């Protein structure tokens, strides 16, 4: 059943902390144009559900016309998890289109890194389903903290400096684009929104994590390590996350030893 108070909280209690940065992110990074048809991708977690609610409200009050589809891929969820997703979709008043895949089963047979393989396969299925609906964009619920954490993950474990882009064109699905409208929204405010509305969402409903071999402390998420590191650093410098985020907007190539552009590696020695 639709709970109108949930949507009202978006532009009242959380106007400054969620709605304003949501709209600002779309405008700052030019994510939405007249005539777009956006597939809002819902995983069942707090981030994607809030994203869906924001798009519902935006479509109602936008200064230009665009269309929205709300899609959810079922990779093999348990029935109770699927019912929770449907229930939350009803609470925020969206028409959710659910399509089935067997990703969990496939990843289980393939071995290797389950999270990495699952993420890659999910993206492809979402693009394809959205494209079949006539969409030219998919929207994901990644937020400010995801972008910051990705920067440190790439440095500490990937030996490179990169982040999660606010938007990018698909390399495998012609004419499709991925956007991240919650790019400027803090996760802490998403959590406050969830608690304020007394909502329950999925965390990780992956069957892989239920197996004993993945309940090993040595296989804990690297992203959780980064979250804890940032939490500790904020005790010393409360602006640490903002500063890291600002750094990706202020890269000084004159002081960089080397970088990659359009697949080509460039060294400072090339023009020294």
Secondary structure in CASP SS format (residue, H / E / C, confidence):
PFRMAT SS
TARGET T0000
AUTHOR 0000-0000-0000
METHOD secondary structure of the structure
MODEL  1
X C 1.00
X C 1.00
X C 1.00
X H 1.00
X H 1.00
X H 1.00
X H 1.00
X H 1.00
X H 1.00
X H 1.00
X H 1.00
X C 1.00
X C 1.00
X C 1.00
X H 1.00
X H 1.00
X H 1.00
X H 1.00
X H 1.00
X H 1.00
X H 1.00
X H 1.00
X H 1.00
X H 1.00
X H 1.00
X H 1.00
X H 1.00
X H 1.00
X C 1.00
X C 1.00
X C 1.00
X C 1.00
X C 1.00
X C 1.00
X C 1.00
X C 1.00
X E 1.00
X E 1.00
X E 1.00
X E 1.00
X E 1.00
X C 1.00
X C 1.00
X C 1.00
X C 1.00
X H 1.00
X H 1.00
X H 1.00
X H 1.00
X H 1.00
X H 1.00
X H 1.00
X H 1.00
X H 1.00
X H 1.00
X H 1.00
X H 1.00
X H 1.00
X H 1.00
X H 1.00
X H 1.00
X C 1.00
X C 1.00
X C 1.00
X C 1.00
X C 1.00
X E 1.00
X E 1.00
X E 1.00
X E 1.00
X E 1.00
X E 1.00
X E 1.00
X E 1.00
X C 1.00
X C 1.00
X C 1.00
X C 1.00
X H 1.00
X H 1.00
X H 1.00
X H 1.00
X H 1.00
X H 1.00
X H 1.00
X H 1.00
X H 1.00
X H 1.00
X H 1.00
X H 1.00
X H 1.00
X H 1.00
X C 1.00
X C 1.00
X C 1.00
X E 1.00
X E 1.00
X E 1.00
X E 1.00
X E 1.00
X C 1.00
X C 1.00
X H 1.00
X H 1.00
X H 1.00
X H 1.00
X H 1.00
X H 1.00
X H 1.00
X H 1.00
X C 1.00
X C 1.00
X C 1.00
X H 1.00
X H 1.00
X H 1.00
X H 1.00
X H 1.00
X H 1.00
X H 1.00
X H 1.00
X H 1.00
X H 1.00
X H 1.00
X H 1.00
X H 1.00
X H 1.00
X H 1.00
X H 1.00
X H 1.00
X H 1.00
X H 1.00
X C 1.00
X C 1.00
X C 1.00
X C 1.00
X E 1.00
X E 1.00
X E 1.00
X C 1.00
X C 1.00
X C 1.00
X C 1.00
X H 1.00
X H 1.00
X H 1.00
X H 1.00
X H 1.00
X H 1.00
X H 1.00
X H 1.00
X H 1.00
X H 1.00
X H 1.00
X H 1.00
X H 1.00
X H 1.00
X H 1.00
X C 1.00
X C 1.00
X C 1.00
X C 1.00
X C 1.00
X C 1.00
X C 1.00
X C 1.00
X E 1.00
X E 1.00
X E 1.00
X C 1.00
X C 1.00
X C 1.00
X C 1.00
X C 1.00
X C 1.00
X C 1.00
X E 1.00
X E 1.00
X E 1.00
X C 1.00
X C 1.00
X C 1.00
X C 1.00
X C 1.00
X C 1.00
X C 1.00
X H 1.00
X H 1.00
X H 1.00
X H 1.00
X H 1.00
X H 1.00
X H 1.00
X H 1.00
X H 1.00
X H 1.00
X C 1.00
X C 1.00
X C 1.00
X C 1.00
X C 1.00
X C 1.00
X C 1.00
X C 1.00
X C 1.00
X C 1.00
X H 1.00
X H 1.00
X H 1.00
X H 1.00
X C 1.00
X H 1.00
X H 1.00
X H 1.00
X C 1.00
X C 1.00
X H 1.00
X H 1.00
X H 1.00
X C 1.00
X C 1.00
X H 1.00
X H 1.00
X H 1.00
X H 1.00
X H 1.00
X H 1.00
X H 1.00
X H 1.00
X H 1.00
X H 1.00
X H 1.00
X H 1.00
X H 1.00
X H 1.00
X H 1.00
X C 1.00
X C 1.00
X C 1.00
X H 1.00
X H 1.00
X H 1.00
X H 1.00
X H 1.00
X H 1.00
X H 1.00
X H 1.00
X C 1.00
X C 1.00
X C 1.00
X C 1.00
X C 1.00
X H 1.00
X H 1.00
X H 1.00
X C 1.00
X C 1.00
X E 1.00
X E 1.00
X E 1.00
X E 1.00
X C 1.00
X C 1.00
X E 1.00
X E 1.00
X E 1.00
X E 1.00
X H 1.00
X H 1.00
X H 1.00
X H 1.00
X C 1.00
END
